[in-house]
Amino acid sequence: MNFHPFSTLQTERLNLRKTSMKDLEDILFLRSDPTVNKYIDRSPAQKLKDAEDFFNKISKGFDEGKNINWTITYKDNDKMIGSICLWNFSEDEKIGEVGYDLKPEFQGQGIMTEALKAILNFGFEQLKLEKIEAYTHHQNESSKRLLVKNNFKIIKGKIDEYNSNNIVFQCESFHVT
Ligand SMILES: CC(C)(COP(=O)(O)OP(=O)(O)OC[C@H]1O[C@@H](n2cnc3c(N)ncnc32)[C@H](O)[C@@H]1OP(=O)(O)O)[C@@H](O)C(=O)NCCC(=O)NCCS
């Protein structure tokens, strides 16, 4: 994949911009807060250096065409409130995976619904993906609801070989509304 130049996206309320070093404190929060991470299978960040390592990893991945990560902010306030990314692309570049998280005080207000719609459009229209997958814990009700509302369907029989608690969803390009 070639993501250059970075595509900043806007929705009604949100600005989806490139993640930057100024987001490190917020990345640390998002990757360590127990509420945000309740259903996410990753070792929690402990210190700012962990956030910086993650930032360096996604920056390198962006340059290599392996992942594209957006910082979610409100349009009138540049502070990071969450993130959304496309990554884990298939070798033929037709399938990608979406990942997302949001600080607790911003959840339940339709923010990720807005961000996800923009990223699905970008993935299908700009990257020409045919399918976008999402792996989510079977008890993560808000995430499952978010996916179902956005026309993701469970891929029957597909399992996450790394985490048996996850179910795998996919959205096909002609389903974007
Ligand atoms: C999953 C997450 C991104 C959802 O973002 P959000 O902005 O709160 O989602 P929305 O407000 O757009 O809500 C999506 C739907 O889920 C519903 N919902 C929200 N919280 C819910 C909850 N706790 N239980 C059940 N449904 C819930 C909403 O009502 C909405 O459905 P509706 O429009 O039919 O009412 C957010 O909860 C989050 O960051 N969770 C922690 C990180 C995480 O688990 N990421 C997913 C990893 S796979």
The ligand as a Tripos MOL2 file, in Angstrom:
@<TRIPOS>MOLECULE
LIG
   48    50     1     0     0
SMALL
NO_CHARGES

@<TRIPOS>ATOM
      1 C1        -16.1510    0.3780   20.9180 C.3       1 LIG1
      2 C2        -16.1510    1.9010   20.9430 C.3       1 LIG1
      3 C3        -15.0810    2.4270   20.0350 C.3       1 LIG1
      4 C4        -17.5230    2.3960   20.4960 C.3       1 LIG1
      5 O1        -17.4420    3.8050   20.2780 O.3       1 LIG1
      6 P1        -18.6290    4.7840   20.5990 P.3       1 LIG1
      7 O2        -18.3330    6.1110   20.0180 O.co2     1 LIG1
      8 O3        -18.9160    4.7150   22.0480 O.co2     1 LIG1
      9 O4        -19.7960    4.1060   19.7780 O.3       1 LIG1
     10 P2        -21.1200    4.8210   19.3760 P.3       1 LIG1
     11 O5        -21.4870    5.8950   20.3590 O.co2     1 LIG1
     12 O6        -20.9540    5.2430   17.9490 O.co2     1 LIG1
     13 O7        -22.1600    3.6680   19.5580 O.3       1 LIG1
     14 C5        -22.2830    2.5690   18.6830 C.3       1 LIG1
     15 C6        -23.4960    1.7720   19.0910 C.3       1 LIG1
     16 O8        -23.1970    1.0210   20.2780 O.3       1 LIG1
     17 C7        -24.1710    1.3020   21.2820 C.3       1 LIG1
     18 N1        -23.4940    1.2550   22.5710 N.ar      1 LIG1
     19 C8        -22.6220    2.1570   23.0790 C.ar      1 LIG1
     20 N2        -22.1890    1.7320   24.2800 N.ar      1 LIG1
     21 C9        -22.8070    0.5520   24.5200 C.ar      1 LIG1
     22 C10       -22.7890   -0.3960   25.5790 C.ar      1 LIG1
     23 N3        -22.0120   -0.2080   26.6630 N.pl3     1 LIG1
     24 N4        -23.5420   -1.5130   25.4830 N.ar      1 LIG1
     25 C11       -24.2960   -1.7240   24.3940 C.ar      1 LIG1
     26 N5        -24.3540   -0.8850   23.3540 N.ar      1 LIG1
     27 C12       -23.6290    0.2380   23.4270 C.ar      1 LIG1
     28 C13       -24.6910    2.6790   20.9550 C.3       1 LIG1
     29 O9        -25.9550    2.8760   21.5040 O.3       1 LIG1
     30 C14       -24.6870    2.6330   19.4470 C.3       1 LIG1
     31 O10       -25.8170    1.9680   18.9430 O.3       1 LIG1
     32 P3        -27.1550    2.7790   18.5490 P.3       1 LIG1
     33 O11       -26.7470    3.8390   17.5870 O.co2     1 LIG1
     34 O12       -28.0200    1.7460   17.9670 O.co2     1 LIG1
     35 O13       -27.6580    3.3820   19.8030 O.co2     1 LIG1
     36 C15       -15.8700    2.4440   22.3640 C.3       1 LIG1
     37 O14       -16.8120    1.9120   23.2390 O.3       1 LIG1
     38 C16       -14.4820    2.1140   22.8680 C.2       1 LIG1
     39 O15       -13.5250    2.8240   22.6060 O.2       1 LIG1
     40 N6        -14.3510    1.0240   23.6300 N.am      1 LIG1
     41 C17       -13.0560    0.6780   24.2090 C.3       1 LIG1
     42 C18       -12.0670    0.2310   23.1650 C.3       1 LIG1
     43 C19       -12.5430   -0.9880   22.4130 C.2       1 LIG1
     44 O16       -13.1420   -1.8850   22.9880 O.2       1 LIG1
     45 N7        -12.2490   -1.0010   21.1220 N.am      1 LIG1
     46 C20       -12.6610   -2.0710   20.2560 C.3       1 LIG1
     47 C21       -11.5920   -3.0650   20.1120 C.3       1 LIG1
     48 S1        -12.0890   -4.3120   18.9550 S.3       1 LIG1
@<TRIPOS>BOND
     1     1     2 1
     2     2     3 1
     3     2     4 1
     4     2    36 1
     5     4     5 1
     6     5     6 1
     7     6     7 2
     8     6     8 1
     9     6     9 1
    10     9    10 1
    11    10    11 2
    12    10    12 1
    13    10    13 1
    14    13    14 1
    15    14    15 1
    16    15    16 1
    17    15    30 1
    18    16    17 1
    19    17    18 1
    20    17    28 1
    21    18    19 ar
    22    18    27 ar
    23    19    20 ar
    24    20    21 ar
    25    21    22 ar
    26    21    27 ar
    27    22    23 1
    28    22    24 ar
    29    24    25 ar
    30    25    26 ar
    31    26    27 ar
    32    28    29 1
    33    28    30 1
    34    30    31 1
    35    31    32 1
    36    32    33 2
    37    32    34 1
    38    32    35 1
    39    36    37 1
    40    36    38 1
    41    38    39 2
    42    38    40 1
    43    40    41 1
    44    41    42 1
    45    42    43 1
    46    43    44 2
    47    43    45 1
    48    45    46 1
    49    46    47 1
    50    47    48 1
@<TRIPOS>SUBSTRUCTURE
     1 LIG1         1 GROUP 0 **** ****
